[in-house]
Amino acid sequence: MANSPQSEKRARQNAKRFAVNKARRSRIRTELRKVEEAIASGDKDAATAALRAAQPELMRGVSKGVYHKNTAARKMSRLSNRVKALG
């Protein structure tokens, strides 16, 4: 438990930051899941649209420190290759 005023404040800040990052991560996962579902259905137009919507969300997560930039780049690369492979 926090003992000093400074550590109490840090605990409050950490809780707030955790909530924000959790919401952001959830939003990113939702967008990625929409792309996965569009790929699974075989609809190239829907998959392309979902990928376009997911990209800025993922990159926003990178700029806010939720994801590492290489992780986001890898996810985008793999998803875009799978969308491209759709007939």
C-alpha positions as CSV (number, residue, x, y, z in Angstrom):
1,M,0.0,0.0,0.0
2,A,1.1,3.6,-0.7
3,N,2.7,5.2,2.3
4,S,3.8,8.7,1.2
5,P,1.7,11.4,-0.5
6,Q,3.8,11.0,-3.6
7,S,3.3,7.2,-3.8
8,E,-0.5,7.7,-3.2
9,K,-0.6,10.1,-6.2
10,R,1.4,7.7,-8.3
11,A,-1.1,4.9,-7.4
12,R,-4.0,7.1,-8.5
13,Q,-2.2,8.0,-11.8
14,N,-1.4,4.4,-12.5
15,A,-5.0,3.3,-12.0
16,K,-6.2,6.1,-14.3
17,R,-3.6,5.3,-17.0
18,F,-4.4,1.5,-16.7
19,A,-8.1,2.2,-17.4
20,V,-7.3,4.4,-20.4
21,N,-4.9,1.9,-21.9
22,K,-7.3,-1.0,-21.2
23,A,-10.1,0.9,-23.1
24,R,-7.7,1.7,-26.0
25,R,-6.5,-1.9,-26.2
26,S,-10.0,-3.1,-26.2
27,R,-11.0,-0.8,-29.1
28,I,-7.9,-1.9,-31.1
29,R,-8.8,-5.6,-30.5
30,T,-12.4,-4.9,-31.7
31,E,-11.2,-3.4,-34.9
32,L,-8.8,-6.3,-35.5
33,R,-11.6,-8.8,-34.8
34,K,-13.8,-7.0,-37.4
35,V,-11.0,-7.5,-40.0
36,E,-10.7,-11.2,-39.0
37,E,-14.4,-11.8,-39.4
38,A,-14.5,-10.1,-42.8
39,I,-11.6,-12.3,-43.9
40,A,-13.3,-15.4,-42.6
41,S,-16.5,-14.5,-44.5
42,G,-14.5,-14.1,-47.7
43,D,-15.8,-10.6,-48.4
44,K,-12.8,-8.7,-49.9
45,D,-14.6,-5.3,-49.9
46,A,-15.6,-5.6,-46.3
47,A,-12.2,-6.8,-45.3
48,T,-10.5,-3.9,-47.0
49,A,-12.8,-1.4,-45.4
50,A,-12.3,-3.0,-41.9
51,L,-8.5,-2.9,-42.5
52,R,-8.7,0.8,-43.4
53,A,-10.6,1.4,-40.2
54,A,-8.2,-0.7,-38.0
55,Q,-5.0,0.9,-39.2
56,P,-5.4,4.4,-37.6
57,E,-6.6,2.8,-34.4
58,L,-3.6,0.5,-34.2
59,M,-1.2,3.3,-35.0
60,R,-2.8,5.5,-32.4
61,G,-2.1,2.7,-29.9
62,V,1.5,2.9,-30.9
63,S,1.8,6.6,-30.5
64,K,0.1,6.4,-27.0
65,G,2.5,3.6,-25.9
66,V,0.0,0.7,-25.8
67,Y,1.7,-1.3,-28.5
68,H,5.3,-1.4,-29.8
69,K,5.6,0.0,-33.3
70,N,7.0,-3.3,-34.7
71,T,4.1,-5.2,-33.2
72,A,1.6,-3.0,-34.9
73,A,3.6,-3.1,-38.1
74,R,3.7,-6.9,-38.0
75,K,-0.1,-7.1,-37.3
76,M,-0.9,-4.7,-40.2
77,S,1.4,-6.5,-42.6
78,R,0.0,-10.0,-41.8
79,L,-3.6,-8.7,-42.0
80,S,-3.1,-6.8,-45.3
81,N,-1.4,-9.9,-46.8
82,R,-4.4,-12.0,-45.9
83,V,-6.9,-9.4,-47.3
84,K,-4.8,-9.2,-50.5
85,A,-5.0,-13.0,-50.8
86,L,-8.8,-13.0,-50.9
87,G,-10.1,-13.6,-54.4
